[in-house]
Each structure stands twice: as C-alpha cells, then as structure tokens.
Amino acid sequence: MPKNVVTIMPGGQVEHVAVDDELAVMRMSGEKGATLELPIESYKLDGETYLVARFSGLVSDQETENAIRQFY
C-alpha cells in the first residue's frame, strides 16, 4: 500500500507524491541528471502526523508547515 509524502525540493518546489510503504528514502532526479536522496520523516502539525521529505536539514519548520498545508 502506498504512503503519501510531501516533498520539499531546492528552490521551494513542493510536491505531493505516493511512494511504496517500505520506502525510507526517496530518490529524486532533476532535469540535468542530478540525483537527490531525501529521507522520509514524520512531522507533527496541528495534532496530526504527516510524512515529509526535505532536501536539506536547513528547510525551516515554517517552510515545512507551509508545504504540508498546500495539500492538507
């Protein structure tokens, strides 16, 4: 069964994707062949837990919450 993940990519690009339930790390490929490995983590917001994959630990909580709110 797939799980839903909000991804936050460089440049503020945000996507909502479904991935295999067993997946712990997402691999995303860019247009020019660059590959990013994004760990999937749980993020609590407003009493709910969401799955997010952030391109960097430098993505702020505010950016993460804004990304989640785009889809939920």
PQR file of N, CA, C, O and H, with PARSE charges and radii, in Angstrom:
ATOM      1  N   MET A   1       0.843  -1.176   0.000 -0.4000 1.5000
ATOM      2  CA  MET A   1       0.000   0.000   0.000 -0.0000 2.0000
ATOM      3  C   MET A   1       0.893   1.246   0.000  0.5500 1.7000
ATOM      4  O   MET A   1       1.822   1.327   0.803 -0.5500 1.4000
ATOM      5  N   PRO A   2       0.639   2.194  -0.861 -0.5600 1.5000
ATOM      6  CA  PRO A   2       1.487   3.390  -0.913  0.2800 2.0000
ATOM      7  C   PRO A   2       1.225   4.339   0.256  0.5500 1.7000
ATOM      8  O   PRO A   2       0.160   4.328   0.872 -0.5500 1.4000
ATOM      9  N   LYS A   3       2.234   5.156   0.533 -0.4000 1.5000
ATOM     10  CA  LYS A   3       2.077   6.207   1.536 -0.0000 2.0000
ATOM     11  C   LYS A   3       2.282   7.548   0.846  0.5500 1.7000
ATOM     12  O   LYS A   3       3.019   7.643  -0.135 -0.5500 1.4000
ATOM     13  H   LYS A   3       3.099   5.165   0.032  0.4000 1.0000
ATOM     14  N   ASN A   4       1.631   8.574   1.359 -0.4000 1.5000
ATOM     15  CA  ASN A   4       1.692   9.916   0.785 -0.0000 2.0000
ATOM     16  C   ASN A   4       2.776  10.730   1.479  0.5500 1.7000
ATOM     17  O   ASN A   4       2.862  10.764   2.706 -0.5500 1.4000
ATOM     18  H   ASN A   4       1.032   8.497   2.156  0.4000 1.0000
ATOM     19  N   VAL A   5       3.601  11.385   0.666 -0.4000 1.5000
ATOM     20  CA  VAL A   5       4.727  12.156   1.185 -0.0000 2.0000
ATOM     21  C   VAL A   5       4.721  13.542   0.543  0.5500 1.7000
ATOM     22  O   VAL A   5       4.540  13.676  -0.667 -0.5500 1.4000
ATOM     23  H   VAL A   5       3.531  11.358  -0.331  0.4000 1.0000
ATOM     24  N   VAL A   6       4.919  14.561   1.363 -0.4000 1.5000
ATOM     25  CA  VAL A   6       5.105  15.922   0.863 -0.0000 2.0000
ATOM     26  C   VAL A   6       6.609  16.125   0.714  0.5500 1.7000
ATOM     27  O   VAL A   6       7.353  15.999   1.687 -0.5500 1.4000
ATOM     28  H   VAL A   6       5.065  14.452   2.346  0.4000 1.0000
ATOM     29  N   THR A   7       7.059  16.439  -0.499 -0.4000 1.5000
ATOM     30  CA  THR A   7       8.484  16.658  -0.734 -0.0000 2.0000
ATOM     31  C   THR A   7       8.766  18.149  -0.892  0.5500 1.7000
ATOM     32  O   THR A   7       7.994  18.887  -1.505 -0.5500 1.4000
ATOM     33  H   THR A   7       6.455  16.541  -1.290  0.4000 1.0000
ATOM     34  N   ILE A   8       9.885  18.566  -0.326 -0.4000 1.5000
ATOM     35  CA  ILE A   8      10.326  19.953  -0.442 -0.0000 2.0000
ATOM     36  C   ILE A   8      11.690  19.917  -1.120  0.5500 1.7000
ATOM     37  O   ILE A   8      12.670  19.417  -0.568 -0.5500 1.4000
ATOM     38  H   ILE A   8      10.512  17.966   0.172  0.4000 1.0000
ATOM     39  N   MET A   9      11.722  20.462  -2.332 -0.4000 1.5000
ATOM     40  CA  MET A   9      12.908  20.407  -3.175 -0.0000 2.0000
ATOM     41  C   MET A   9      13.624  21.760  -3.174  0.5500 1.7000
ATOM     42  O   MET A   9      13.073  22.754  -2.702 -0.5500 1.4000
ATOM     43  H   MET A   9      10.926  20.868  -2.781  0.4000 1.0000
ATOM     44  N   PRO A  10      14.846  21.797  -3.700 -0.5600 1.5000
ATOM     45  CA  PRO A  10      15.549  23.076  -3.824  0.2800 2.0000
ATOM     46  C   PRO A  10      14.724  24.079  -4.627  0.5500 1.7000
ATOM     47  O   PRO A  10      13.993  23.710  -5.546 -0.5500 1.4000
ATOM     48  N   GLY A  11      14.853  25.327  -4.269 -0.4000 1.5000
ATOM     49  CA  GLY A  11      14.115  26.372  -4.963 -0.0000 2.0000
ATOM     50  C   GLY A  11      12.682  26.505  -4.490  0.5500 1.7000
ATOM     51  O   GLY A  11      11.899  27.249  -5.081 -0.5500 1.4000
ATOM     52  H   GLY A  11      15.447  25.626  -3.522  0.4000 1.0000
ATOM     53  N   GLY A  12      12.327  25.785  -3.421 -0.4000 1.5000
ATOM     54  CA  GLY A  12      10.977  25.880  -2.877 -0.0000 2.0000
ATOM     55  C   GLY A  12       9.938  25.064  -3.607  0.5500 1.7000
ATOM     56  O   GLY A  12       8.747  25.192  -3.321 -0.5500 1.4000
ATOM     57  H   GLY A  12      12.963  25.181  -2.941  0.4000 1.0000
ATOM     58  N   GLN A  13      10.355  24.221  -4.550 -0.4000 1.5000
ATOM     59  CA  GLN A  13       9.404  23.370  -5.264 -0.0000 2.0000
ATOM     60  C   GLN A  13       8.832  22.338  -4.296  0.5500 1.7000
ATOM     61  O   GLN A  13       9.574  21.652  -3.592 -0.5500 1.4000
ATOM     62  H   GLN A  13      11.322  24.117  -4.783  0.4000 1.0000
ATOM     63  N   VAL A  14       7.512  22.238  -4.270 -0.4000 1.5000
ATOM     64  CA  VAL A  14       6.820  21.331  -3.356 -0.0000 2.0000
ATOM     65  C   VAL A  14       5.965  20.371  -4.173  0.5500 1.7000
ATOM     66  O   VAL A  14       5.276  20.783  -5.106 -0.5500 1.4000
ATOM     67  H   VAL A  14       6.909  22.796  -4.842  0.4000 1.0000
ATOM     68  N   GLU A  15       6.013  19.086  -3.815 -0.4000 1.5000
ATOM     69  CA  GLU A  15       5.215  18.075  -4.500 -0.0000 2.0000
ATOM     70  C   GLU A  15       4.554  17.168  -3.475  0.5500 1.7000
ATOM     71  O   GLU A  15       5.018  17.042  -2.342 -0.5500 1.4000
ATOM     72  H   GLU A  15       6.573  18.752  -3.057  0.4000 1.0000
ATOM     73  N   HIS A  16       3.476  16.548  -3.887 -0.4000 1.5000
ATOM     74  CA  HIS A  16       2.781  15.550  -3.078 -0.0000 2.0000
ATOM     75  C   HIS A  16       2.836  14.262  -3.878  0.5500 1.7000
ATOM     76  O   HIS A  16       2.259  14.182  -4.962 -0.5500 1.4000
ATOM     77  H   HIS A  16       3.099  16.651  -4.807  0.4000 1.0000
ATOM     78  N   VAL A  17       3.527  13.248  -3.357 -0.4000 1.5000
ATOM     79  CA  VAL A  17       3.729  12.016  -4.110 -0.0000 2.0000
ATOM     80  C   VAL A  17       3.339  10.802  -3.277  0.5500 1.7000
ATOM     81  O   VAL A  17       3.342  10.848  -2.046 -0.5500 1.4000
ATOM     82  H   VAL A  17       3.996  13.313  -2.476  0.4000 1.0000
ATOM     83  N   ALA A  18       3.005   9.722  -3.964 -0.4000 1.5000
ATOM     84  CA  ALA A  18       2.737   8.436  -3.319 -0.0000 2.0000
ATOM     85  C   ALA A  18       3.933   7.529  -3.592  0.5500 1.7000
ATOM     86  O   ALA A  18       4.380   7.405  -4.732 -0.5500 1.4000
ATOM     87  H   ALA A  18       3.003   9.685  -4.964  0.4000 1.0000
ATOM     88  N   VAL A  19       4.447   6.898  -2.540 -0.4000 1.5000
ATOM     89  CA  VAL A  19       5.603   6.010  -2.662 -0.0000 2.0000
ATOM     90  C   VAL A  19       5.292   4.689  -1.966  0.5500 1.7000
ATOM     91  O   VAL A  19       4.341   4.595  -1.189 -0.5500 1.4000
ATOM     92  H   VAL A  19       4.084   6.999  -1.613  0.4000 1.0000
ATOM     93  N   ASP A  20       6.105   3.666  -2.252 -0.4000 1.5000
ATOM     94  CA  ASP A  20       5.930   2.370  -1.602 -0.0000 2.0000
ATOM     95  C   ASP A  20       6.031   2.519  -0.093  0.5500 1.7000
ATOM     96  O   ASP A  20       6.843   3.291   0.417 -0.5500 1.4000
ATOM     97  H   ASP A  20       6.877   3.742  -2.883  0.4000 1.0000
ATOM     98  N   ASP A  21       5.203   1.777   0.605 -0.4000 1.5000
ATOM     99  CA  ASP A  21       5.120   1.855   2.058 -0.0000 2.0000
ATOM    100  C   ASP A  21       6.454   1.545   2.740  0.5500 1.7000
ATOM    101  O   ASP A  21       6.747   2.108   3.796 -0.5500 1.4000
ATOM    102  H   ASP A  21       4.543   1.150   0.191  0.4000 1.0000
ATOM    103  N   GLU A  22       7.263   0.664   2.158 -0.4000 1.5000
ATOM    104  CA  GLU A  22       8.529   0.257   2.774 -0.0000 2.0000
ATOM    105  C   GLU A  22       9.637   1.283   2.580  0.5500 1.7000
ATOM    106  O   GLU A  22      10.673   1.201   3.240 -0.5500 1.4000
ATOM    107  H   GLU A  22       7.026   0.207   1.301  0.4000 1.0000
ATOM    108  N   LEU A  23       9.437   2.237   1.695 -0.4000 1.5000
ATOM    109  CA  LEU A  23      10.486   3.189   1.339 -0.0000 2.0000
ATOM    110  C   LEU A  23      10.805   4.124   2.506  0.5500 1.7000
ATOM    111  O   LEU A  23       9.901   4.709   3.103 -0.5500 1.4000
ATOM    112  H   LEU A  23       8.595   2.303   1.159  0.4000 1.0000
ATOM    113  N   ALA A  24      12.103   4.262   2.830 -0.4000 1.5000
ATOM    114  CA  ALA A  24      12.539   5.169   3.894 -0.0000 2.0000
ATOM    115  C   ALA A  24      13.285   6.376   3.331  0.5500 1.7000
ATOM    116  O   ALA A  24      13.426   7.397   4.005 -0.5500 1.4000
ATOM    117  H   ALA A  24      12.837   3.786   2.345  0.4000 1.0000
ATOM    118  N   VAL A  25      13.765   6.253   2.086 -0.4000 1.5000
ATOM    119  CA  VAL A  25      14.496   7.328   1.415 -0.0000 2.0000
ATOM    120  C   VAL A  25      13.976   7.437  -0.008  0.5500 1.7000
ATOM    121  O   VAL A  25      13.869   6.436  -0.716 -0.5500 1.4000
ATOM    122  H   VAL A  25      13.651   5.424   1.538  0.4000 1.0000
ATOM    123  N   MET A  26      13.653   8.655  -0.426 -0.4000 1.5000
ATOM    124  CA  MET A  26      13.211   8.894  -1.807 -0.0000 2.0000
ATOM    125  C   MET A  26      14.407   9.339  -2.628  0.5500 1.7000
ATOM    126  O   MET A  26      15.258  10.089  -2.149 -0.5500 1.4000
ATOM    127  H   MET A  26      13.740   9.469   0.149  0.4000 1.0000
ATOM    128  N   ARG A  27      14.467   8.877  -3.856 -0.4000 1.5000
ATOM    129  CA  ARG A  27      15.497   9.337  -4.787 -0.0000 2.0000
ATOM    130  C   ARG A  27      14.808  10.131  -5.883  0.5500 1.7000
ATOM    131  O   ARG A  27      13.953   9.609  -6.600 -0.5500 1.4000
ATOM    132  H   ARG A  27      13.776   8.268  -4.246  0.4000 1.0000
ATOM    133  N   MET A  28      15.183  11.388  -6.006 -0.4000 1.5000
ATOM    134  CA  MET A  28      14.582  12.278  -6.996 -0.0000 2.0000
ATOM    135  C   MET A  28      15.661  12.684  -7.988  0.5500 1.7000
ATOM    136  O   MET A  28      16.784  13.008  -7.601 -0.5500 1.4000
ATOM    137  H   MET A  28      15.877  11.812  -5.424  0.4000 1.0000
ATOM    138  N   SER A  29      15.310  12.666  -9.280 -0.4000 1.5000
ATOM    139  CA  SER A  29      16.245  13.073 -10.328 -0.0000 2.0000
ATOM    140  C   SER A  29      15.809  14.397 -10.921  0.5500 1.7000
ATOM    141  O   SER A  29      14.628  14.609 -11.199 -0.5500 1.4000
ATOM    142  H   SER A  29      14.398  12.403  -9.595  0.4000 1.0000
ATOM    143  N   GLY A  30      16.769  15.284 -11.113 -0.4000 1.5000
ATOM    144  CA  GLY A  30      16.491  16.578 -11.714 -0.0000 2.0000
ATOM    145  C   GLY A  30      16.579  16.518 -13.227  0.5500 1.7000
ATOM    146  O   GLY A  30      16.931  15.489 -13.803 -0.5500 1.4000
ATOM    147  H   GLY A  30      17.728  15.112 -10.888  0.4000 1.0000
ATOM    148  N   GLU A  31      16.257  17.625 -13.860 -0.4000 1.5000
ATOM    149  CA  GLU A  31      16.258  17.707 -15.317 -0.0000 2.0000
ATOM    150  C   GLU A  31      17.643  17.477 -15.912  0.5500 1.7000
ATOM    151  O   GLU A  31      17.762  16.943 -17.014 -0.5500 1.4000
ATOM    152  H   GLU A  31      15.971  18.462 -13.393  0.4000 1.0000
ATOM    153  N   LYS A  32      18.675  17.872 -15.202 -0.4000 1.5000
ATOM    154  CA  LYS A  32      20.037  17.760 -15.724 -0.0000 2.0000
ATOM    155  C   LYS A  32      20.754  16.517 -15.217  0.5500 1.7000
ATOM    156  O   LYS A  32      21.974  16.408 -15.340 -0.5500 1.4000
ATOM    157  H   LYS A  32      18.577  18.306 -14.306  0.4000 1.0000
ATOM    158  N   GLY A  33      20.004  15.582 -14.649 -0.4000 1.5000
ATOM    159  CA  GLY A  33      20.582  14.324 -14.215 -0.0000 2.0000
ATOM    160  C   GLY A  33      21.048  14.279 -12.774  0.5500 1.7000
ATOM    161  O   GLY A  33      21.483  13.228 -12.304 -0.5500 1.4000
ATOM    162  H   GLY A  33      19.012  15.671 -14.549  0.4000 1.0000
ATOM    163  N   ALA A  34      20.969  15.380 -12.066 -0.4000 1.5000
ATOM    164  CA  ALA A  34      21.359  15.380 -10.654 -0.0000 2.0000
ATOM    165  C   ALA A  34      20.368  14.534  -9.858  0.5500 1.7000
ATOM    166  O   ALA A  34      19.173  14.524 -10.149 -0.5500 1.4000
ATOM    167  H   ALA A  34      20.616  16.234 -12.447  0.4000 1.0000
ATOM    168  N   THR A  35      20.874  13.831  -8.858 -0.4000 1.5000
ATOM    169  CA  THR A  35      20.027  12.975  -8.037 -0.0000 2.0000
ATOM    170  C   THR A  35      20.109  13.421  -6.581  0.5500 1.7000
ATOM    171  O   THR A  35      21.191  13.691  -6.058 -0.5500 1.4000
ATOM    172  H   THR A  35      21.846  13.840  -8.622  0.4000 1.0000
ATOM    173  N   LEU A  36      18.952  13.491  -5.941 -0.4000 1.5000
ATOM    174  CA  LEU A  36      18.882  13.810  -4.514 -0.0000 2.0000
ATOM    175  C   LEU A  36      18.303  12.620  -3.775  0.5500 1.7000
ATOM    176  O   LEU A  36      17.374  11.973  -4.258 -0.5500 1.4000
ATOM    177  H   LEU A  36      18.073  13.271  -6.365  0.4000 1.0000
ATOM    178  N   GLU A  37      18.848  12.334  -2.612 -0.4000 1.5000
ATOM    179  CA  GLU A  37      18.265  11.333  -1.731 -0.0000 2.0000
ATOM    180  C   GLU A  37      17.620  12.076  -0.572  0.5500 1.7000
ATOM    181  O   GLU A  37      18.284  12.806   0.163 -0.5500 1.4000
ATOM    182  H   GLU A  37      19.603  12.859  -2.219  0.4000 1.0000
ATOM    183  N   LEU A  38      16.318  11.880  -0.421 -0.4000 1.5000
ATOM    184  CA  LEU A  38      15.558  12.591   0.602 -0.0000 2.0000
ATOM    185  C   LEU A  38      15.024  11.593   1.623  0.5500 1.7000
ATOM    186  O   LEU A  38      14.170  10.773   1.286 -0.5500 1.4000
ATOM    187  H   LEU A  38      15.779  11.287  -1.018  0.4000 1.0000
ATOM    188  N   PRO A  39      15.508  11.644   2.867 -0.5600 1.5000
ATOM    189  CA  PRO A  39      14.944  10.761   3.883  0.2800 2.0000
ATOM    190  C   PRO A  39      13.491  11.140   4.174  0.5500 1.7000
ATOM    191  O   PRO A  39      13.153  12.321   4.257 -0.5500 1.4000
ATOM    192  N   ILE A  40      12.649  10.139   4.325 -0.4000 1.5000
ATOM    193  CA  ILE A  40      11.239  10.364   4.651 -0.0000 2.0000
ATOM    194  C   ILE A  40      11.123  10.388   6.171  0.5500 1.7000
ATOM    195  O   ILE A  40      11.556   9.458   6.852 -0.5500 1.4000
ATOM    196  H   ILE A  40      12.924   9.180   4.257  0.4000 1.0000
ATOM    197  N   GLU A  41      10.539  11.452   6.688 -0.4000 1.5000
ATOM    198  CA  GLU A  41      10.419  11.602   8.137 -0.0000 2.0000
ATOM    199  C   GLU A  41       8.999  11.998   8.522  0.5500 1.7000
ATOM    200  O   GLU A  41       8.249  12.548   7.716 -0.5500 1.4000
ATOM    201  H   GLU A  41      10.188  12.207   6.134  0.4000 1.0000
ATOM    202  N   SER A  42       8.653  11.712   9.753 -0.4000 1.5000
ATOM    203  CA  SER A  42       7.351  12.121  10.283 -0.0000 2.0000
ATOM    204  C   SER A  42       7.455  13.552  10.781  0.5500 1.7000
ATOM    205  O   SER A  42       8.477  13.959  11.333 -0.5500 1.4000
ATOM    206  H   SER A  42       9.262  11.265  10.408  0.4000 1.0000
ATOM    207  N   TYR A  43       6.379  14.312  10.579 -0.4000 1.5000
ATOM    208  CA  TYR A  43       6.338  15.704  11.034 -0.0000 2.0000
ATOM    209  C   TYR A  43       4.964  15.951  11.641  0.5500 1.7000
ATOM    210  O   TYR A  43       3.943  15.732  10.989 -0.5500 1.4000
ATOM    211  H   TYR A  43       5.549  13.981  10.131  0.4000 1.0000
ATOM    212  N   LYS A  44       4.940  16.406  12.885 -0.4000 1.5000
ATOM    213  CA  LYS A  44       3.667  16.673  13.562 -0.0000 2.0000
ATOM    214  C   LYS A  44       3.249  18.116  13.363  0.5500 1.7000
ATOM    215  O   LYS A  44       4.043  19.044  13.521 -0.5500 1.4000
ATOM    216  H   LYS A  44       5.770  16.584  13.414  0.4000 1.0000
ATOM    217  N   LEU A  45       1.966  18.286  13.007 -0.4000 1.5000
ATOM    218  CA  LEU A  45       1.409  19.613  12.792 -0.0000 2.0000
ATOM    219  C   LEU A  45      -0.060  19.582  13.158  0.5500 1.7000
ATOM    220  O   LEU A  45      -0.812  18.758  12.638 -0.5500 1.4000
ATOM    221  H   LEU A  45       1.321  17.533  12.879  0.4000 1.0000
ATOM    222  N   ASP A  46      -0.475  20.461  14.038 -0.4000 1.5000
ATOM    223  CA  ASP A  46      -1.880  20.577  14.446 -0.0000 2.0000
ATOM    224  C   ASP A  46      -2.465  19.247  14.918  0.5500 1.7000
ATOM    225  O   ASP A  46      -3.614  18.927  14.614 -0.5500 1.4000
ATOM    226  H   ASP A  46       0.136  21.131  14.461  0.4000 1.0000
ATOM    227  N   GLY A  47      -1.673  18.475  15.661 -0.4000 1.5000
ATOM    228  CA  GLY A  47      -2.151  17.222  16.217 -0.0000 2.0000
ATOM    229  C   GLY A  47      -2.169  16.054  15.243  0.5500 1.7000
ATOM    230  O   GLY A  47      -2.591  14.959  15.615 -0.5500 1.4000
ATOM    231  H   GLY A  47      -0.739  18.734  15.908  0.4000 1.0000
ATOM    232  N   GLU A  48      -1.728  16.253  14.020 -0.4000 1.5000
ATOM    233  CA  GLU A  48      -1.674  15.195  13.007 -0.0000 2.0000
ATOM    234  C   GLU A  48      -0.212  14.926  12.657  0.5500 1.7000
ATOM    235  O   GLU A  48       0.644  15.795  12.818 -0.5500 1.4000
ATOM    236  H   GLU A  48      -1.386  17.143  13.718  0.4000 1.0000
ATOM    237  N   THR A  49       0.063  13.717  12.179 -0.4000 1.5000
ATOM    238  CA  THR A  49       1.407  13.366  11.738 -0.0000 2.0000
ATOM    239  C   THR A  49       1.408  13.202  10.227  0.5500 1.7000
ATOM    240  O   THR A  49       0.576  12.487   9.670 -0.5500 1.4000
ATOM    241  H   THR A  49      -0.632  13.011  12.048  0.4000 1.0000
ATOM    242  N   TYR A  50       2.346  13.867   9.571 -0.4000 1.5000
ATOM    243  CA  TYR A  50       2.477  13.826   8.113 -0.0000 2.0000
ATOM    244  C   TYR A  50       3.858  13.300   7.759  0.5500 1.7000
ATOM    245  O   TYR A  50       4.788  13.393   8.559 -0.5500 1.4000
ATOM    246  H   TYR A  50       3.023  14.448  10.024  0.4000 1.0000
ATOM    247  N   LEU A  51       3.990  12.754   6.574 -0.4000 1.5000
ATOM    248  CA  LEU A  51       5.286  12.311   6.082 -0.0000 2.0000
ATOM    249  C   LEU A  51       5.847  13.374   5.153  0.5500 1.7000
ATOM    250  O   LEU A  51       5.171  13.832   4.232 -0.5500 1.4000
ATOM    251  H   LEU A  51       3.234  12.678   5.924  0.4000 1.0000
ATOM    252  N   VAL A  52       7.091  13.760   5.407 -0.4000 1.5000
ATOM    253  CA  VAL A  52       7.744  14.771   4.583 -0.0000 2.0000
ATOM    254  C   VAL A  52       9.131  14.276   4.183  0.5500 1.7000
ATOM    255  O   VAL A  52       9.751  13.472   4.880 -0.5500 1.4000
ATOM    256  H   VAL A  52       7.640  13.388   6.155  0.4000 1.0000
ATOM    257  N   ALA A  53       9.597  14.773   3.050 -0.4000 1.5000
ATOM    258  CA  ALA A  53      10.956  14.514   2.584 -0.0000 2.0000
ATOM    259  C   ALA A  53      11.540  15.865   2.195  0.5500 1.7000
ATOM    260  O   ALA A  53      11.123  16.479   1.213 -0.5500 1.4000
ATOM    261  H   ALA A  53       9.094  15.426   2.484  0.4000 1.0000
ATOM    262  N   ARG A  54      12.516  16.319   2.983 -0.4000 1.5000
ATOM    263  CA  ARG A  54      13.111  17.643   2.760 -0.0000 2.0000
ATOM    264  C   ARG A  54      14.509  17.480   2.168  0.5500 1.7000
ATOM    265  O   ARG A  54      15.275  16.617   2.596 -0.5500 1.4000
ATOM    266  H   ARG A  54      12.855  15.820   3.781  0.4000 1.0000
ATOM    267  N   PHE A  55      14.832  18.309   1.190 -0.4000 1.5000
ATOM    268  CA  PHE A  55      16.122  18.194   0.519 -0.0000 2.0000
ATOM    269  C   PHE A  55      17.293  18.544   1.430  0.5500 1.7000
ATOM    270  O   PHE A  55      18.433  18.178   1.146 -0.5500 1.4000
ATOM    271  H   PHE A  55      14.210  19.010   0.842  0.4000 1.0000
ATOM    272  N   SER A  56      17.017  19.249   2.519 -0.4000 1.5000
ATOM    273  CA  SER A  56      18.085  19.693   3.409 -0.0000 2.0000
ATOM    274  C   SER A  56      17.544  19.876   4.817  0.5500 1.7000
ATOM    275  O   SER A  56      16.374  20.202   5.015 -0.5500 1.4000
ATOM    276  H   SER A  56      16.090  19.546   2.750  0.4000 1.0000
ATOM    277  N   GLY A  57      18.412  19.662   5.781 -0.4000 1.5000
ATOM    278  CA  GLY A  57      18.051  19.939   7.161 -0.0000 2.0000
ATOM    279  C   GLY A  57      17.883  21.425   7.421  0.5500 1.7000
ATOM    280  O   GLY A  57      17.419  21.826   8.488 -0.5500 1.4000
ATOM    281  H   GLY A  57      19.363  19.397   5.620  0.4000 1.0000
ATOM    282  N   LEU A  58      18.262  22.243   6.444 -0.4000 1.5000
ATOM    283  CA  LEU A  58      18.132  23.692   6.582 -0.0000 2.0000
ATOM    284  C   LEU A  58      16.744  24.196   6.216  0.5500 1.7000
ATOM    285  O   LEU A  58      16.462  25.384   6.371 -0.5500 1.4000
ATOM    286  H   LEU A  58      18.639  21.917   5.577  0.4000 1.0000
ATOM    287  N   VAL A  59      15.869  23.312   5.730 -0.4000 1.5000
ATOM    288  CA  VAL A  59      14.486  23.708   5.450 -0.0000 2.0000
ATOM    289  C   VAL A  59      13.833  24.003   6.798  0.5500 1.7000
ATOM    290  O   VAL A  59      13.824  23.152   7.687 -0.5500 1.4000
ATOM    291  H   VAL A  59      16.098  22.347   5.604  0.4000 1.0000
ATOM    292  N   SER A  60      13.298  25.185   6.944 -0.4000 1.5000
ATOM    293  CA  SER A  60      12.750  25.613   8.237 -0.0000 2.0000
ATOM    294  C   SER A  60      11.423  24.923   8.546  0.5500 1.7000
ATOM    295  O   SER A  60      10.769  24.371   7.662 -0.5500 1.4000
ATOM    296  H   SER A  60      13.305  25.877   6.222  0.4000 1.0000
ATOM    297  N   ASP A  61      11.044  24.969   9.817 -0.4000 1.5000
ATOM    298  CA  ASP A  61       9.741  24.440  10.219 -0.0000 2.0000
ATOM    299  C   ASP A  61       8.623  25.191   9.508  0.5500 1.7000
ATOM    300  O   ASP A  61       7.633  24.583   9.102 -0.5500 1.4000
ATOM    301  H   ASP A  61      11.575  25.418  10.536  0.4000 1.0000
ATOM    302  N   GLN A  62       8.768  26.501   9.353 -0.4000 1.5000
ATOM    303  CA  GLN A  62       7.735  27.293   8.681 -0.0000 2.0000
ATOM    304  C   GLN A  62       7.569  26.849   7.230  0.5500 1.7000
ATOM    305  O   GLN A  62       6.443  26.708   6.752 -0.5500 1.4000
ATOM    306  H   GLN A  62       9.572  26.995   9.683  0.4000 1.0000
ATOM    307  N   GLU A  63       8.672  26.628   6.529 -0.4000 1.5000
ATOM    308  CA  GLU A  63       8.597  26.147   5.144 -0.0000 2.0000
ATOM    309  C   GLU A  63       7.937  24.773   5.077  0.5500 1.7000
ATOM    310  O   GLU A  63       7.138  24.502   4.181 -0.5500 1.4000
ATOM    311  H   GLU A  63       9.587  26.743   6.917  0.4000 1.0000
ATOM    312  N   THR A  64       8.277  23.915   6.028 -0.4000 1.5000
ATOM    313  CA  THR A  64       7.700  22.572   6.069 -0.0000 2.0000
ATOM    314  C   THR A  64       6.200  22.646   6.315  0.5500 1.7000
ATOM    315  O   THR A  64       5.429  21.960   5.644 -0.5500 1.4000
ATOM    316  H   THR A  64       8.926  24.135   6.756  0.4000 1.0000
ATOM    317  N   GLU A  65       5.782  23.460   7.256 -0.4000 1.5000
ATOM    318  CA  GLU A  65       4.357  23.594   7.570 -0.0000 2.0000
ATOM    319  C   GLU A  65       3.585  24.198   6.404  0.5500 1.7000
ATOM    320  O   GLU A  65       2.464  23.773   6.123 -0.5500 1.4000
ATOM    321  H   GLU A  65       6.409  24.018   7.801  0.4000 1.0000
ATOM    322  N   ASN A  66       4.162  25.174   5.725 -0.4000 1.5000
ATOM    323  CA  ASN A  66       3.502  25.750   4.549 -0.0000 2.0000
ATOM    324  C   ASN A  66       3.338  24.707   3.452  0.5500 1.7000
ATOM    325  O   ASN A  66       2.304  24.663   2.785 -0.5500 1.4000
ATOM    326  H   ASN A  66       5.073  25.519   5.953  0.4000 1.0000
ATOM    327  N   ALA A  67       4.346  23.872   3.262 -0.4000 1.5000
ATOM    328  CA  ALA A  67       4.271  22.822   2.244 -0.0000 2.0000
ATOM    329  C   ALA A  67       3.164  21.826   2.578  0.5500 1.7000
ATOM    330  O   ALA A  67       2.387  21.446   1.702 -0.5500 1.4000
ATOM    331  H   ALA A  67       5.186  23.908   3.804  0.4000 1.0000
ATOM    332  N   ILE A  68       3.089  21.404   3.825 -0.4000 1.5000
ATOM    333  CA  ILE A  68       2.050  20.456   4.242 -0.0000 2.0000
ATOM    334  C   ILE A  68       0.668  21.063   4.023  0.5500 1.7000
ATOM    335  O   ILE A  68      -0.237  20.392   3.527 -0.5500 1.4000
ATOM    336  H   ILE A  68       3.720  21.713   4.537  0.4000 1.0000
ATOM    337  N   ARG A  69       0.509  22.314   4.388 -0.4000 1.5000
ATOM    338  CA  ARG A  69      -0.807  22.966   4.274 -0.0000 2.0000
ATOM    339  C   ARG A  69      -1.254  23.148   2.824  0.5500 1.7000
ATOM    340  O   ARG A  69      -2.441  23.354   2.574 -0.5500 1.4000
ATOM    341  H   ARG A  69       1.245  22.859   4.791  0.4000 1.0000
ATOM    342  N   GLN A  70      -0.339  23.079   1.874 -0.4000 1.5000
ATOM    343  CA  GLN A  70      -0.735  23.151   0.461 -0.0000 2.0000
ATOM    344  C   GLN A  70      -1.577  21.943   0.056  0.5500 1.7000
ATOM    345  O   GLN A  70      -2.383  22.029  -0.870 -0.5500 1.4000
ATOM    346  H   GLN A  70       0.626  22.912   2.077  0.4000 1.0000
ATOM    347  N   PHE A  71      -1.390  20.816   0.751 -0.4000 1.5000
ATOM    348  CA  PHE A  71      -2.047  19.572   0.351 -0.0000 2.0000
ATOM    349  C   PHE A  71      -3.049  19.044   1.370  0.5500 1.7000
ATOM    350  O   PHE A  71      -3.888  18.210   1.031 -0.5500 1.4000
ATOM    351  H   PHE A  71      -0.735  20.747   1.503  0.4000 1.0000
ATOM    352  N   TYR A  72      -2.975  19.519   2.620 -0.4000 1.5000
ATOM    353  CA  TYR A  72      -3.877  19.003   3.657 -0.0000 2.0000
ATOM    354  C   TYR A  72      -4.591  20.144   4.354  0.5500 1.7000
ATOM    355  O   TYR A  72      -5.393  19.909   5.258 -0.5500 1.4000
ATOM    356  H   TYR A  72      -2.293  20.197   2.895  0.4000 1.0000
TER
END
